Amino acid sequence: MEVSKIPKYRNLNKTERILIARWKNLGKSNKWIAKELGRDVSTIGREITINSYEGKVYEPLHAHARSVRRQAKAWGAKHPLKSPKVFSYVIDKLRDGWSPEQISGRLKSEYPKDSSWHICHETIYAFIYSVKQKDKMYWEYLRRKQKIRRKRSGRKVHRVRIPDRISIHQRPCEVEKRKQTGHWEGDSIVGLGHTNGLHTEYERVTSTTKIEKLKRITAEETLKAMKRVFDPLPDRLKRSVTLDNGSEMVKHKEVGIDAYFADPYSSCQRGGNENANLWIRYYFPKGTDFSKVPEEEIKAVEWELNNRPRKRLGFKKPVEMWNEALSR
């Protein structure tokens, strides 16, 4: 009888155990059975020895049930996140809003020579989605609060006529290279009823995020917010800004720095800012009435975002990179 070859590292399945029992009853040797199943002969011998009923009779259903119980017991004995110390660290940082990738990268950064602290971000994701207890829904700590992992998609933008608009394609090449600090990306986050919201700015080299409250989504309020961000900064840290095409950006010339505009429907051209806005939405979901959100709460969110390690920074924190830029 021909049976498809199965990799040696896989556990025997129920079908294989039925075949083993049938062939043993026909007097076939362990070597013959191993060859038919594409297994090592020691695998067959071990299976018959440890999973036989009372060590005498090999019955396939009994053998399979016994193997499943043993595997479950072994899994339960293994800590779900490598060790209690790693588990505690991961849970604490998830509650602080860190992503699994940030947690994994920061552990390797903090303990570069101690592999007992190292854990893959995929292992953390697998753990999060494996826990089913209602009081331990760790997926709620993730940015998008998804019960399952989904493919991310971008947000559409609207085409608006903006005076003195300069395309992103005319932006100096050094901006794209992320080698020079002082180049920003800006956008608005809209609140309840499209009346109020936030203005956000993201610095491309240090990943620093700035958040300013908007009483209304208007050009005048947006101009005030941008001035609160840029006016206190030295010239070397406010060289340019790349903006969305919203109507609230029409007073960009009055900000006093070079402004460029992304193509319509191309949020990826302001990828850092878009990513920052997604994180801000974690704290302030769509429909938030920002008139009821205290300024202190908004600044607390800004502080948290700038004090999380980033993969593209070698798992340094934006605040660490920003302080270095300020001290130069």
N, C-alpha and C positions, 0 to 999 in steps of 0.2 A: 504493500500500500504506500502511495506517495504522499508525503506530508511536507508542506512548504517549510523551508529552513527558518528557524527562529533564532535571533541573536542569543548567544550564551549568557549574557548578563541579565536577561529577563527571567522573572520567576515563571515557573511552570503554571499553565492555566488549566482550567477544568477539563477541556477537551483532551489535552495531553495526558492528564491523569487517568481519564477513562481509557485511552489507548494503552497506557502502561499496564493498567489492570487487565485489560483484554489480552494483551500479548503475553503477560506473565502467566495467565491461565492456560495459554497455548504452549507454554514451555519455552518461550523465547528468552534468550540471554540478555543481560543488561547491555552488553556491547552492541547487540543487534538492535535493540530498542533505541539506544542512543544514536546510532547511525540513521535510523528511520526518522527520528525527530530532529536531527541536526543538533544534538546536544552532546556534552561531554559525558563519558560513561560514569564519571564520579557523581555527576548531577543526578543520574538515574538511581545509582546506589544509595546516595544520601536521601533522596526522596522516599524510597521504599523503607529505609531504616527508620527515619524519624517520624514518618506520617502513617505508618501501619497501625492498625487497631490492636492495642495491647502488645505491640511489637511482633505480631504473628501474621495478621491478615491485612493485605493491602486492599482497601475498599476506597474507590476514587472520591466519592462524595464526602466521606469522613476525612480523607486525606486533604481535600481542598478546604474544607471548613477549618481544619486544624491549622493549616498554613495561613489562612486569612486571619485567624485569631492571633497567631504569633506575630504577624506583620503589624497588626493594629496595636498590640502591646509594645512592640519595639518603637513604633512611631510615637506612642504616648509617652514613652520614657525619654524621648529626645526633646530638648527644649525647643519651642517653636521658632525662637529667634537666636539660636546658637548658644546663648548663655543668659542667666538672669541679669548680669550687668549690661549686656547689649540690649536685652528686652526693655529694661528700665530706661535706658538712654533713648531708644527708638520711640517708646510710648510718650516720654516727656516731650520730645521734639515734635512728634505728630501733633500733640496738644498745643504746641507753640505755633503750629501752622507750617512747619517745615515739610517739604516733599520727601518721599523716600530717596530720591536721587541726591538731594541736599544732605540728608542724614548719612547716607552711605559715603559720600565724598568727604564730608567733614570728619567722620571717624577715621578715614585713611589719612587725612591731613593732620589730625590731632595725635594719632598713634601710628606713625608711618612704619615703625619697626615691630609693632606688636600685632600680629595677624589675628590674635584672639578677639580683637575689636572689629575686625574687618567683616563687612557683610554686604552682599550684592543688593542693589535697590529692587531688583526683581524678586528677591527672596522676601523683602518687606512687603511688596505688593501682594505676593502670593499669600502671605500670612494675613494681611488685612482682609482679603476677600475670602479667606477660608473660615474666618470666625463668624459664627452664625447667631451667637447669643444676642438677645435684644439689648442687654446692658453693655455690650462690647462691640458696637458697630463702628469699628475704627475707620471705615470709609467716610464717615461723617467729618473726619478731620482733614480729608483731602480737599484741595482747592475747589473742585467742581462737585464734591459730595456725590460721586457716582457709585451706584451699587455694583456696576460692572465697568470695565475699562472701555472707553469709546474712542474712536478716531476723532481728533480735534479738527475743527473747521473755523475758518476766519469769519469776521464780521463784515457785512457790507457797509459801504459809505455812500454818501449822496454827492452827486455832482453839483457844485455851487460855483457861481461866477465870483471870483475873488480879485479885487484890483491889485495891480502890481505883483501878480502871482508869478513866481519863478519855479520852474519844474525841478524836481529832484534830479533829473538828468543833467542839470547844469551845476549841481553841487560839486565842490572840489573833491578830488579823488581821495585826499587824506581823511575825509570824513568816513568814507566807506572802509578804510583800512583799520579804523579804531586804534590809531597810534597816538592821536593828539586829543587831550582832554578839552572839554568845553563845547562839545557838539551834542545837542540835545534832540529829543523827539517829544512832541507834545500832542495832547488830545483832550477831549472832554468825556466825562462819564455823566450820563443823564439820569436824573432822579425822577421821582413820582410826577407823572403828568407832563414830563418834558419842561418843567418850570425851573427847577433848581438842579444843582449837581456839583461836580468836582472838576477842576482843571488839574491835569497830571503832566509832569515832565520827567523824562528819563535821560540820564547822561550816558552816552554810548560806551565810554571807556571804563568808567568805575561802576556802572550799573546802579548809580544812585537814583532814587525816586523821590520826587517832590510832589506834594499834594496840597492844593489850595481849594478852599470852599467857594462855590459860586452861588450867590443868592438867586441869580437867574442865569439861564443859558443865553447870554447876549454878548455882543462884541465888546461892549463897554466893561462888563464884569470880567470877561476873559482877559482883556487888556490889563485890568487892575491885578488880576491873579498872576499873570505872567511877570508883571513888574515886581510883585512881591517875591517872586522866585529869583529873578535875574538882577534886580537893582543892587542887592547887597554883595554880589559876586565880583571878584576881580576880572579884568578883561580876558585873561587867559582861560577862565572857566566859563565864559559865555561868548563863544565864537559864532555859533550858528544854532538854528533850531529847524527841525523838519516837522511839518504839521500835517494834520488831517485837513480835508477840504470842507469842513463845516462852516456855516455862515458866521459863526461866532469868531472866526479867525480873520475877518476882513480888516481889522485894525492892526494887523501884524507889523506894519511899517513903524508904528509908534512905540514898539517895544525897544527898538534901538539896536537890534542885532540882525544879522543876515537870516532871512527866513526862506525855506524851500518847502515845496508841497509835493507830497506823494501822489502817484497816479490814482485816479478814482478806482475804487474797488481793489486796491492793492495794499491792504493793511500789513502784508509781510514786509513792505519797504520801511515800516516803522516797527519792526518785530519786537524790539526791546520794550517799547512803550505799550504795545498790545499785550505782551506777556505780563507787564506790571499791572495793567488794567484788569486782567483776568484775576490776578491775585487780590486786587482791591475789591473786586466783585465777590470774592470769598467772604469778605467782612460786610460788604454793603450790597446785597443782592438787588436785582432789577426791581424797581418799584419802591426803593428806599426814598423816604422823604427827608432830604438832607437838611431841611429847615429845623428838623427835630434832632439832628445829630450834633452834639457839642463839638466845638473846635478841638478840645482836648482829645476826644476820641479819634478824630481824623489824624491828628499828629501822632497819636499812639500807634495807629496803623502804619503810618510813614516810618516811624522808628523801628517797628518790627520788620518791615520789608528790607530796611537798610542794615539790619543786624542778622540777616540770614546768610549763610554761605552760598556762594554761587559756583556752579560747575565751570562756567567760562572764565571765572577769576581764580581758578585753581583751588576753589572752595574757600577762598578768602571772603570776608564780608564787604559789601559795598561801602560801609562806613569806614572800614580800614583803608580801602583804596582812596576814598574821598579825602580822608585826613592826610594821606601821603601827597595827594595832588595839591592840597591847600598849603602844605609845608614847603613845597618846592620854591 
